[in-house]
């Protein structure tokens, strides 16, 4: 693989330059490299946490770890080398047959650790999971429903630069990475291997594979919705992901057909407020996702429930709350009658809250669920569904699925106690709030 060749050339290059400089300067460089690595690996995590490193929509989600690892390592290394050149100028006299070979050996160690840091750094960035022909792990999808997805270790680098550097610097950080009390890389947690792939007797200790798996998995997810060849997620093993091309991508003018229903995204908006209902706020850690969809059945007659629409992550995980229905009421109608477009199907809404029309603005309604009865080929409807989406998830990591009636949740049979913090519980002045969706 290409990365093996580049890493070996770089390692040998550093060894040669160190041999030319001699054992004394090579030792200074190696000591500076080791100290810089310990400081960089120890501080890159805490420093990355200063910014929004956990927000997948932020550039810091990928750049923070790599940036601070590079910045701290470079700064400490250059500072130590500069200090060494300034204050350790009295070089001992070594015979040539010691000076040159010893410098080369020390230089090879320096090159090995430096290249290891660089290989780890690159894997923190959103590059392809098989960067330059190397992937620390491989995902093998099942070929039938009776099989299981498999995650296996990839072919290691010739000299295991990445794992070697992680284990070495982890050990020097006070305790080995495998120690349960070690603070080194504790922000990654025990992520490798996945729970249902762990062998008998697995101790749950933190090691280099945890770090490499963490970053490999993030790259896997980042590239999936960007046309990469993988189509399902490697975690968790028991949950099938969403196949490429299945579901409605949350971009304007994107369309798909599922379960005899044509869906087209007219508009997609992410917000924390709803026009007409300023008192409605999403729960902490969530946003409102307003998806305006054009719906047209391909088979008639057909009755559609708004609860058949679900928001699903790239792992195939359904986000729990069914969508609310949001739209306009007819101008001047205090009853809040829904304004239907021409050729719209018969529409019945359930659990409705109203925001009456104001000067120059139509009235609004917000409902827990709705039923659309399509009987004519010319009938179609454009509606806005409001989903809850975690702030940490980007729109490229979720899709809208239309489930068959048996898989959808039915509307609530009776009002329930309001749950604080959800849009269905708030109410405009003088209007009765609907019961929350299950």
Secondary structure, DSSP 8 states (H G I E B T S, - for coil): -HHHHHHHHHHHHHHHHHHHH-HHHHHHHHHHHHHHHHHHHHHHHHHHTTTTTT-TTSTHHHHHHHHHHHHHHHHHHHHHHHHHHHH--------HHHHHHHHHHHHHHHHHHHHHHHHHHHHTSS--TTGGG--SEEEE--SSTTS--EEEE----TT-HHHHHHHHHHHHTTS-TT-TT--TTGGG-S-SS-GGG--TT------HHHHHHHHHHHHHHHHHTTT-S--S-SSSTTS----TT-SEESSTT-EEEETTEEEEEEEEEEES-BTTBTT----TTEEEEEEEEEEEESSSSEEEEGGGEEEEETTS-B-SS--EEEEEB-TT-TT--B---TT--EEEEEEEEEE--BTTB--EEEEEEEEEEE-STT--EEEEEEEEEETTS-GGGEEEEE--GGGS----SS-----TTSGGG---TT--------
